[in-house]
């Protein structure tokens, strides 16, 4: 089995033009054939290319297609945020816009998105799925100018990764007009996150001295009364 490679790496950048050319017809093929090498070949043929061209664009096969498609969705979300950067939006509204924009990008190829979710569900692709959703969360936070470098850097991205994953799953099962239920689901998840952030902000910072003092009182209960 080929090793998964992140196409966002510099070594893969020269292939972006070719991949963009093949992406849409490949996703059309995927909607019928699933994420298979046969679909990759048919996508290349639909674009007027041959199987060798598909192998050049996607040397790691299915993993490359999914990773590149995800990165394009991230780019689309970042562009959507940049387009409204001058508007006085609350942070929750900006995060919602970032997540919703990714879904809007996938909308024209919803069946391929379902196939991608199925492909990523295989155990040997769990690491790839985790990398991609983390990269998506990181892209959105960076687009919002997130300055955190400490524990908050990781907690924000971990929480947003959960929001992205759960909202994407809800969208895949949503057959309502304009994905209305997905929009409600996303807003509810963001409200949950904001409520948690407010709760976390009210917590007293942990001081190791408090723990030591508490243990001392338990060990020498009379000392506290002296």
Residue pairs with C-beta under 8 A, 6 or more apart in sequence:
1 124
2 59
2 60
2 61
2 63
3 60
4 60
4 63
4 67
4 125
4 127
4 128
5 12
5 59
5 60
5 63
5 64
5 67
6 12
6 67
6 131
6 135
7 15
7 19
7 64
7 67
7 68
7 71
8 67
8 71
8 135
15 56
15 57
18 53
18 56
18 57
19 57
19 58
19 64
19 68
20 72
21 47
21 49
22 43
22 44
22 47
22 49
22 53
22 54
22 57
22 58
23 65
23 68
23 69
23 72
24 109
25 42
25 43
25 44
25 46
25 47
26 39
26 40
26 42
26 43
26 44
26 46
26 47
26 54
26 65
27 43
27 69
27 109
27 112
28 43
28 46
28 109
28 112
29 39
29 40
29 42
29 43
29 46
30 36
30 39
30 43
30 65
30 109
30 111
30 112
30 115
30 116
31 109
31 111
31 112
31 115
32 39
33 39
33 42
34 115
34 118
34 119
35 62
35 65
35 66
35 115
35 116
35 118
35 119
36 62
37 61
37 62
40 54
40 58
40 61
40 62
40 65
41 51
41 54
43 54
44 50
44 51
44 53
44 54
44 57
45 51
57 64
58 64
58 65
62 119
63 125
63 128
66 116
66 119
66 120
66 128
66 132
67 128
67 132
69 116
70 132
70 135
70 136
71 135
72 105
73 102
73 105
73 106
73 136
74 102
74 135
74 136
74 139
74 140
75 139
76 101
76 102
76 104
76 105
77 98
77 99
77 101
77 102
77 105
77 136
77 139
77 140
77 143
78 98
78 139
78 140
78 142
78 143
80 97
80 98
80 101
80 104
81 94
81 97
81 98
81 101
81 140
81 143
81 144
82 143
84 94
84 97
89 97
91 144
92 190
92 191
92 193
92 194
94 144
95 140
95 144
95 160
95 163
95 190
95 193
96 186
96 187
96 190
98 140
98 143
98 144
99 140
99 160
99 163
99 164
99 167
99 186
99 190
100 183
100 186
102 136
102 164
102 168
103 167
103 168
103 171
103 179
103 182
106 113
106 168
106 171
107 179
110 172
113 168
113 172
114 172
117 168
117 169
117 172
119 125
120 126
120 128
120 129
120 132
133 161
133 164
133 165
134 157
134 161
136 161
136 164
137 156
137 157
137 158
137 160
137 161
137 164
138 157
140 160
141 156
141 157
141 160
146 153
146 156
148 156
159 193
159 196
160 193
163 186
163 189
163 190
163 193
166 185
166 189
167 182
167 185
167 186
167 189
170 181
170 182
170 185
170 186
171 179
171 182
174 180
174 181
174 182
176 182
216 223
217 223
217 224
